[in-house]
Amino acid sequence: MTKEFTPEIAKLLREEAKWSYEKEMEKFYYRLLEITFLKIKTLLNENGLKKVSAIDARREKNENFGVEFSQKTWAALSDIWGESSGQMMGKIGGLYGLGPEDLDMSQLSSPNLEVDEYEDDPKLDFYA
């Protein structure tokens, strides 16, 4: 028996998925950052570890620097995740045989066109 998908049911299913997605993304972002920081540290030599320790110490001592560092980190993660999630959705959608004709185009948001206010900010010279 085939389930009937009315516009109302489709809207409800999308809203439920969006709520779950947003809830899980926050946890995922924190976990992904933790894993990334740990991976970086596994690859560092003594000089690299010294640099990371110096930045971490500076972040602990200077709250403004810590906030700016975190904002740049979140912006970088958002950029990378946007690219990666698009590729993953395309590949998984392909497994389902989905194409553009299967998308509700009203649900697609335009790419994040906001200017990265922290990119190339001279105040964020982490080694100063």
N, C-alpha and C positions, 0 to 999 in steps of 0.2 A: 504494500500500500504506500503510495507516494504522499508525503506530507505537503499540505497546501501552504504556500508562502505568499501571503498577502503583503501589500506595502506596510501595513501596521505591524505584522509579525516581523517582517524584515527590519523595520525601524527598531523594534524592541530588542531583537537579537543583536543588532549593531550597538545599541546603547549599552546592553549588558557586556558585550565584548569590550567596548571602549572603557567602561568602568574597571573591568578586570585588568585590562592592558595597563591603564594608568597606575593602578595599585601595584601591579607587579613590576612596572618599569622603575619605580623609585627604588625598590629593593634590588633590582637587577643592576641599576647604575652604581649603587654603593658597592655591591659585590664585584662588579667589573673593575671599578677603580682599585679596590683592594687587591684583586688578582694582578692587575697591571703593575701597581707599585711593587708588589712582591716579585713579579717576573723581572722587572727592571733591576731590582737589587740582586737577583740571582746572576745577572750578567755583568755586574760591575767589578772592575778591578779596585785596588786600594785607592787610587786617585778618584774614581767615580764614587766610591762609598764616602770618601771624605767630602766631596761636593754635596752629595745628598744629605749627609749629616749636618753640614753647615746650613743648608737651606731649611732643613727641618728645625734646627735650633733657632734660626731666625724667625720662622713661622711661630714658634712657641713664645718667643720674646716680644714679637711685634704683631699685635692683633690685626692692624690694618694690612700689613704685608700678608698675613695668613689668609685674610678674607680675599684679597686680590689674587693670591695664588690659587685659592679654591675656585674663584670665579673663572679664572683662565682654564683650570682643570676641567670644570663642568662644561665650559664652552667647547673645549677640545673633544670631550667625550660625546657631546651632542652632535658635533660635526661628523665624527667618525661613525657614530651609531646610525645617523641618518643615511649615510652611504651604505653601510653594512646591512641595515634592516631592509633597505630597498632591494638589494641584491638577493637577500634570503627570501623575501616575499616573492620575488620573481621566480626563483628556483622552486620553491615549495608550491607556488601557484601553478607552475608548469606541471608538477606531478599530479595535480588535480585536473589538468587540462584547461586551466583558466586562461582567459585572454582579456583584452581590453573590453570586449563586448559583455563580459561578466561583471564588470565593475559598475557601481553606482557612482558616477563621476561627481555627483554633488557631495560625496563623502571625502573626496580627495582635497587635501589642502595644498596650496601652492608651496613650493620649497621655501625653507626659511630664508627670507631675503633680508633679515635684519642685519645691520652692520655689526660686526663683532667689535664692540666698543673697547675690548681689551687687547686686541691684536696690535702688535707693534707699539705698545704703550711704553714710552721710555721710563715711566715710573716703575715698571715691572722688570727692571734689570735684576734678575735674581742673584747675580754674582757680585753686585755692588756692595 
